[in-house]
Amino acid sequence: MQATRVVIALLMIAAPVRAQIPKNVPQAIPLWPKGAPGSEGRATEAEEIIGSNVCKVHNPTLTPYVPDAVFLAAGYNDRPDIAEGLARVYLKYKAAKVPAELHIFANVGHGFGYRHDAKTGAAGRWPERFTDWLTDSRLLK
């Protein structure tokens, strides 16, 4: 049985990691150059695991990876960094030869499909498109 790691961000899902990260990408990217704000003096302290909690995280990092496939969705009326940025993210995945599906739904903004006044049109049916994509990508049987 193959384990599946799933990440959801901006309605993005990634399958198990098989693609290679380019060699020039660091293994970990610090969020702040000298440690978290207010914790700069403790940035070199080791993290501690207590039960199921990770404590003393004074210098957090991001670990980059390239997914096997990605589903992206945004509203046309969302902030430009999301509505336009997601199109740029799609092109970066395409350049990296990662199969990507992009949906920009007209006449909706941030949080479409989750708002109490959500539209009932195409944007309101994004979960169906997502399920179709999961099936087409063989991530859902």
Backbone torsions as a table, in degrees:
resi	resn	phi	psi	omega
1	MET	NA	136.3	-178.6
2	GLN	-99.2	129.6	178.4
3	ALA	-72.9	146.0	178.7
4	THR	-119.3	126.9	177.4
5	ARG	-105.2	127.0	-175.4
6	VAL	-121.2	134.7	177.5
7	VAL	-126.8	129.9	177.3
8	ILE	-117.9	124.4	176.2
9	ALA	-153.0	128.0	-175.4
10	LEU	51.2	41.9	-178.5
11	LEU	60.1	40.5	-179.2
12	MET	-112.5	137.7	177.4
13	ILE	-129.2	141.6	-179.6
14	ALA	-124.2	142.3	178.2
15	ALA	-87.0	-176.2	179.3
16	PRO	-54.7	145.1	-174.6
17	VAL	-80.8	116.3	175.1
18	ARG	-126.0	-25.3	179.8
19	ALA	-69.6	157.1	-177.6
20	GLN	-97.0	137.7	173.3
21	ILE	-76.0	136.3	177.1
22	PRO	-54.7	148.6	-175.2
23	LYS	-63.0	-24.5	-178.0
24	ASN	-83.7	-0.7	178.2
25	VAL	-90.0	126.1	-179.7
26	PRO	-66.5	156.3	178.3
27	GLN	-64.7	-32.1	178.4
28	ALA	-142.5	139.0	-180.0
29	ILE	-113.3	115.5	179.5
30	PRO	-65.3	140.9	177.6
31	LEU	-74.8	-32.7	177.1
32	TRP	-133.2	138.7	-175.0
33	PRO	-63.2	-29.2	-177.2
34	LYS	-118.1	18.3	-178.0
35	GLY	104.4	169.5	-178.5
36	ALA	-62.6	145.1	178.1
37	PRO	-54.2	128.6	-177.5
38	GLY	89.1	-11.1	-179.1
39	SER	-120.9	13.8	-176.0
40	GLU	-55.1	-38.7	-179.3
41	GLY	-70.6	-13.6	-178.4
42	ARG	-114.8	12.3	-173.8
43	ALA	-59.5	-27.1	-178.0
44	THR	-90.5	-3.7	177.9
45	GLU	-65.5	139.5	178.9
46	ALA	-70.7	145.1	174.3
47	GLU	-70.6	154.8	-179.1
48	GLU	-126.0	137.2	174.6
49	ILE	-102.9	119.3	178.6
50	ILE	-122.7	108.8	-174.7
51	GLY	63.9	-123.2	178.4
52	SER	-102.2	12.5	-179.2
53	ASN	-106.5	142.4	171.1
54	VAL	-100.6	120.3	-176.0
55	CYS	-112.4	167.8	179.2
56	LYS	57.1	48.8	177.4
57	VAL	-93.2	86.4	-176.6
58	HIS	-97.9	-10.7	-179.8
59	ASN	-139.1	68.9	-175.4
60	PRO	-67.8	151.7	-179.9
61	THR	-134.3	163.1	171.6
62	LEU	-107.5	141.9	176.9
63	THR	-109.5	109.8	-178.2
64	PRO	-76.4	149.2	171.5
65	TYR	-154.0	159.5	179.3
66	VAL	-108.0	120.6	-179.3
67	PRO	-76.6	166.7	176.2
68	ASP	-78.9	-30.0	-179.3
69	ALA	-156.4	156.4	-176.7
70	VAL	-146.4	141.2	175.5
71	PHE	-114.9	125.5	-177.7
72	LEU	-124.6	137.6	178.6
73	ALA	-146.7	139.8	178.4
74	ALA	-151.7	165.7	174.8
75	GLY	-97.1	141.2	179.9
76	TYR	-56.7	-36.2	-176.9
77	ASN	-90.6	12.0	176.7
78	ASP	-72.2	173.4	176.8
79	ARG	-55.8	146.3	-179.7
80	PRO	-56.5	-35.4	-179.3
81	ASP	-65.3	-22.0	176.9
82	ILE	-94.8	-57.2	-175.1
83	ALA	-61.8	-42.2	178.4
84	GLU	-86.6	-36.0	-178.7
85	GLY	-64.1	-35.5	-179.6
86	LEU	-66.8	-32.9	175.0
87	ALA	-64.3	-39.6	177.6
88	ARG	-67.7	-37.6	177.4
89	VAL	-62.1	-43.5	177.5
90	TYR	-56.1	-47.2	-178.7
91	LEU	-63.6	-34.3	177.1
92	LYS	-67.5	-41.6	176.5
93	TYR	-64.2	-40.7	178.5
94	LYS	-61.8	-43.6	178.8
95	ALA	-62.8	-31.7	178.9
96	ALA	-85.0	3.5	179.2
97	LYS	63.5	33.3	174.5
98	VAL	-97.8	119.4	178.8
99	PRO	-56.7	125.1	-176.4
100	ALA	-133.8	145.5	175.5
101	GLU	-123.9	129.0	-176.1
102	LEU	-122.2	131.3	174.8
103	HIS	-125.4	121.1	170.9
104	ILE	-113.2	109.8	-175.7
105	PHE	-88.4	124.3	-179.9
106	ALA	-68.5	152.5	172.1
107	ASN	64.2	20.8	174.1
108	VAL	-135.0	157.9	179.3
109	GLY	-117.1	-151.0	-176.7
110	HIS	-67.7	139.3	175.3
111	GLY	82.4	13.4	179.9
112	PHE	-56.6	144.3	179.3
113	GLY	84.8	-14.1	179.2
114	TYR	-117.6	-10.0	-177.0
115	ARG	-81.1	153.7	178.4
116	HIS	-64.8	-25.5	179.3
117	ASP	-106.6	32.1	-176.1
118	ALA	-58.5	142.0	177.3
119	LYS	-67.5	151.3	179.8
120	THR	-98.5	2.6	-179.0
121	GLY	-78.3	-149.7	-176.1
122	ALA	-56.8	-43.1	-178.9
123	ALA	-63.1	-34.4	178.3
124	GLY	-68.8	-17.8	179.7
125	ARG	-103.8	19.4	-179.7
126	TRP	-57.8	-33.8	179.2
127	PRO	-60.3	-30.9	176.8
128	GLU	-67.4	-41.9	177.2
129	ARG	-63.2	-40.0	179.6
130	PHE	-63.4	-44.7	178.1
131	THR	-63.5	-41.1	175.4
132	ASP	-58.2	-45.6	-179.5
133	TRP	-63.1	-43.4	178.4
134	LEU	-58.7	-42.7	179.2
135	THR	-67.2	-48.1	179.6
136	ASP	-60.4	-32.7	-178.4
137	SER	-85.7	1.2	-179.2
138	ARG	61.9	31.1	175.9
139	LEU	-97.4	-12.8	178.9
140	LEU	-135.0	131.4	-178.9
141	LYS	-105.6	NA	NA
